[in-house]
């Protein structure tokens, strides 16, 4: 069933009827995000759809007649991401990054005809709200909906971005002498919460976090993963990148320490996949022998233990942990 792509702004409209509409592209968009591990950058989503959609490469070459540098197909993929976000099927925690929601995953379990009906229903609701409020919306270069008018209080909640649930790090100014205790208190809370995730869920979170730091990864975990949970590229400079393999171990924060044998085996598996660098992540720690093995053979393995993982999550600032401001009263005494 081909879905109509007409909407108040005529996003993605051309005279070429062979190009799928942005509504047609919502299911493959959700599918790609799931296949990439539940999270993906818009560029990863776009390239994956172009590579897997029938005649995707040819479709990507079709341009707008009035904008010859803009690909119609790429633009519609971006619009599909934004619409899926508006429907509550994707989250958009930061610019150009998307996460699949539980509802988004469940949608793909339905028969194709039901999915099409749901998309058309949500699209009609969006158009109805758009006509009712007269809001002006455009789409930017990465497929993000950009409101250029004040959103009325009566706008449909369907089109609102969900507020992320975060672990708030509380800093008490009256207990500044216990700063080290406070730091490890929030880290303990965070690592305990991560350990509650399923092994696959923890893998997906780590891949999401590494993507936030610029890596482009494909989730390959599960039976037959040959010791590799994700494979992809890590940017070294604006013109250079390195093939990287990732392994994730959801060991208890205060439990098993990863030893030399695990690191050496991972290096062998990563090398067989053609990786030039490797990353091993755990909630626990690494033995001294493991740290030595990580740099004594190729590929070199970057070891991320629970403490460093917590720091990366905190420094990212948008991955489940938020710092609260703290006032250092004594610092101001120097001005008296």
C-alpha positions in Angstrom: 0.0 0.0 0.0 1.5 3.3 -1.1 0.8 6.1 1.4 0.1 9.7 0.3 2.8 12.2 1.2 0.7 15.3 0.8 1.0 17.6 3.8 0.6 21.4 4.4 4.2 22.1 3.4 4.5 19.7 0.5 7.7 18.3 1.9 9.2 15.8 -0.6 6.8 16.5 -3.5 8.1 16.1 -7.0 6.5 14.9 -10.2 8.3 11.6 -10.0 5.8 9.1 -8.7 8.4 6.3 -8.5 10.1 7.8 -5.5 8.7 6.5 -2.2 6.9 9.1 0.0 8.2 10.1 3.4 5.4 8.1 4.9 6.4 5.0 2.9 9.9 5.4 4.3 8.9 5.4 8.0 8.8 1.5 8.3 12.2 1.0 6.7 13.6 3.9 8.8 12.4 2.1 12.0 13.8 -1.2 10.7 17.2 0.4 10.0 17.4 1.9 13.5 16.7 -1.4 15.1 19.2 -3.2 12.9 21.9 -0.6 13.8 21.4 -1.4 17.5 18.4 0.8 18.5 20.2 4.1 17.9 21.7 5.8 14.9 22.8 9.1 13.4 20.8 10.5 10.6 23.7 9.9 8.2 23.8 6.2 9.2 20.1 5.8 8.7 20.2 7.5 5.3 23.1 5.5 4.0 21.6 2.2 5.3 18.3 2.9 3.5 20.0 3.9 0.3 22.0 0.7 0.4 19.1 -1.6 1.1 16.1 0.0 -0.5 15.3 -1.3 -4.0 17.1 0.9 -6.5 18.1 3.1 -3.6 21.3 4.4 -5.2 19.5 5.4 -8.4 16.7 7.0 -6.3 19.3 9.0 -4.4 20.5 10.6 -7.6 17.1 12.2 -8.4 17.1 15.9 -7.5 14.5 18.6 -7.0 14.0 20.6 -10.2 14.2 23.9 -8.3 17.0 22.7 -6.0 19.4 20.6 -8.2 21.8 20.0 -5.3 19.2 18.4 -3.0 18.4 14.7 -3.3 14.7 14.0 -3.1 15.2 10.6 -1.6 17.6 11.7 1.1 15.3 14.6 2.0 12.3 12.3 2.3 14.4 10.0 4.6 15.1 12.9 6.8 11.4 13.9 6.8 10.5 10.2 7.7 12.7 10.4 10.7 11.1 13.6 11.9 7.6 12.2 11.4 8.5 9.0 13.2 9.7 11.1 16.1 6.5 13.1 16.0 4.5 9.8 16.2 6.5 8.7 19.3 8.2 5.9 17.4 11.7 7.5 17.5 13.3 9.8 20.1 15.7 12.6 19.2 17.9 13.1 22.3 20.3 15.4 20.4 20.7 16.9 16.9 20.8 14.2 14.2 20.8 11.3 16.7 17.7 9.0 16.9 16.7 6.2 19.3 14.0 3.6 18.8 11.2 3.7 21.3 9.3 0.7 22.7 6.3 1.7 20.6 8.5 2.1 17.5 9.8 -1.5 18.0 6.3 -2.8 18.5 4.9 -1.1 15.4 7.1 -3.4 13.2 5.5 -6.5 14.7 2.2 -5.6 13.3 0.9 -6.6 9.8 2.0 -4.2 7.1 -1.6 -3.1 6.4 -2.0 -2.1 10.1 1.2 -0.2 10.0 0.1 1.7 7.0 -3.2 2.5 8.6 -1.5 3.8 11.7 0.8 6.0 9.7 -2.0 7.5 7.7 -4.0 8.1 10.9 -1.1 9.9 12.7 -0.5 11.9 9.5 -4.1 13.0 9.3 -3.9 14.1 13.0 -0.7 16.0 12.3 -2.3 17.8 9.3 -5.4 18.5 11.3 -3.4 20.1 14.1 -1.3 22.0 11.6 -4.3 23.5 10.0 -5.9 24.2 13.3 -2.9 26.0 14.8 -1.5 27.4 11.6 2.0 26.6 12.9 4.9 27.0 10.4 7.3 24.2 10.2 10.3 23.5 8.0 12.9 20.7 7.9 16.6 21.3 8.3 19.5 19.7 6.5 19.6 16.7 8.9 15.9 15.9 8.8 14.9 17.7 12.1 11.6 19.4 12.4 12.2 23.1 13.0 9.5 25.3 14.4 9.7 28.8 13.2 6.7 30.0 15.1 5.6 29.9 18.7 4.1 26.5 19.4 0.6 27.0 20.9 -0.2 25.5 24.3 -3.0 23.5 22.6 -0.7 21.7 20.2 -1.2 17.9 19.9 1.1 16.1 22.4 1.7 13.6 19.6 4.2 16.1 18.1 6.0 16.9 21.3 9.4 15.5 22.1 9.3 13.3 25.2 11.2 14.7 28.2 14.1 12.4 28.9 14.4 10.7 32.2 17.7 11.4 33.7 19.7 10.5 36.8 20.2 13.9 38.5 23.6 14.2 40.3 22.9 16.2 43.4 25.8 18.2 44.9 25.3 19.6 48.4 27.3 22.7 49.0 27.3 22.1 52.8 29.1 18.8 52.3 31.9 19.9 50.0 34.4 18.1 52.2 32.8 14.8 51.1 33.2 15.5 47.3 34.9 12.2 46.6 32.2 10.3 48.5 29.5 12.2 46.5 31.2 11.4 43.2 31.3 7.7 43.8 27.8 7.7 45.2 26.3 8.9 41.9 28.7 6.5 40.0 27.5 3.6 42.1 23.9 4.5 41.3 24.6 4.8 37.6 26.6 1.6 37.3 24.0 -0.3 39.3 21.2 1.0 37.0 23.3 -0.1 33.9 23.8 -3.5 35.4 20.0 -3.9 35.6 19.8 -3.7 31.8 19.8 -7.0 29.9 23.1 -8.0 28.3 21.7 -6.9 24.9 20.3 -3.7 26.3 23.6 -2.8 27.8 25.3 -3.5 24.4 22.8 -1.2 22.7 23.4 1.6 25.3 27.2 1.4 24.9 26.9 1.6 21.1 24.6 4.6 21.5 27.1 6.3 23.8 30.0 5.6 21.4 28.0 7.0 18.5 27.5 10.1 20.6 31.3 10.4 20.6 31.5 10.2 16.8 31.9 6.5 16.1 29.8 4.9 13.3 28.9 1.4 14.4 26.9 -1.6 13.3 25.5 -3.8 16.1 26.4 -7.4 15.4 25.9 -9.0 18.9 24.0 -12.2 19.6 24.6 -15.8 18.8 27.5 -16.2 16.3 28.9 -12.8 16.9 32.4 -14.3 17.0 33.3 -12.2 20.0 32.4 -8.9 18.4 29.4 -6.9 19.6 29.8 -4.0 17.1 32.0 -3.1 14.1 32.5 0.2 12.4 34.7 3.2 12.0 36.2 5.7 14.4 37.2 9.2 13.1 40.9 10.1 13.5 40.8 13.4 11.7 38.5 15.1 9.2 40.1 13.0 6.4 41.1 9.8 8.2 39.2 7.0 10.0 40.1 3.6 11.5 38.1 0.4 11.5 37.2 -0.4 15.1 35.7 -3.4 16.8 33.7 -3.2 20.1 33.1 -5.9 22.8 30.8 -5.2 25.7 30.9 -7.2 29.0 28.0 -6.6 31.4 29.9 -7.8 34.5 28.8 -6.6 37.9 30.5 -3.3 38.9 32.1 -4.9 41.9 32.3 -8.4 40.4 34.6 -10.2 38.0 37.7 -8.5 36.8 38.6 -9.0 33.1 41.9 -10.8 32.7 44.6 -11.1 30.0 43.0 -14.1 28.3 39.8 -12.2 27.5 41.7 -9.3 26.1 43.9 -11.5 24.0 41.0 -13.4 22.6 39.2 -10.2 21.7 42.3 -8.9 19.9 42.4 -12.1 17.8 38.7 -11.8 16.9 39.0 -8.1 16.2 42.0 -8.7 13.9 40.0 -11.4 12.0 37.4 -8.7 11.3 40.0 -6.4 9.9 39.9 -4.0 12.9 42.8 -1.6 13.4 41.6 -0.5 16.8 39.4 -2.1 19.4 37.3 -1.0 22.4 36.4 -3.3 25.4 33.8 -2.0 27.8 32.7 -3.4 31.1 31.0 -2.2 34.3 33.7 -3.8 36.3 37.5 -3.5 36.0 40.6 -4.9 34.3 43.6 -6.7 35.8 47.1 -5.3 35.4 47.9 -8.2 33.0 44.9 -7.3 30.9 46.0 -3.7 30.6 49.4 -4.8 29.5 48.0 -7.2 26.9 45.8 -4.4 25.5 48.8 -2.5 24.3 51.3 -5.3 23.6 49.7 -6.6 20.4 47.6 -5.4 17.5 45.0 -4.2 17.4 45.4 -2.0 20.4 42.5 -2.2 22.8 41.1 0.8 24.6 39.8 -0.5 27.9 36.8 1.3 29.4 36.0 0.2 33.0 32.9 1.2 35.0 34.5 4.3 36.4 35.6 5.6 33.0 32.2 4.7 31.5 30.5 6.8 34.1 32.7 9.7 33.3 31.9 9.4 29.6 28.2 9.4 30.3 28.5 12.4 32.6 30.7 14.4 30.2 28.3 13.7 27.3 25.6 15.5 29.2 22.7 14.0 27.4 22.8 10.3 28.1 20.8 9.8 31.3 22.9 11.8 33.7 22.6 15.5 34.4 24.9 17.6 36.7 23.3 20.0 39.1 25.0 23.4 39.7 26.9 23.7 43.0 27.8 26.9 44.8 31.3 26.9 46.5 30.7 29.5 49.2 34.3 29.7 50.3 35.5 30.5 46.8 33.9 34.0 47.0 35.8 34.9 50.2 38.9 35.9 48.2 37.0 39.1 47.2 36.5 40.4 50.7 
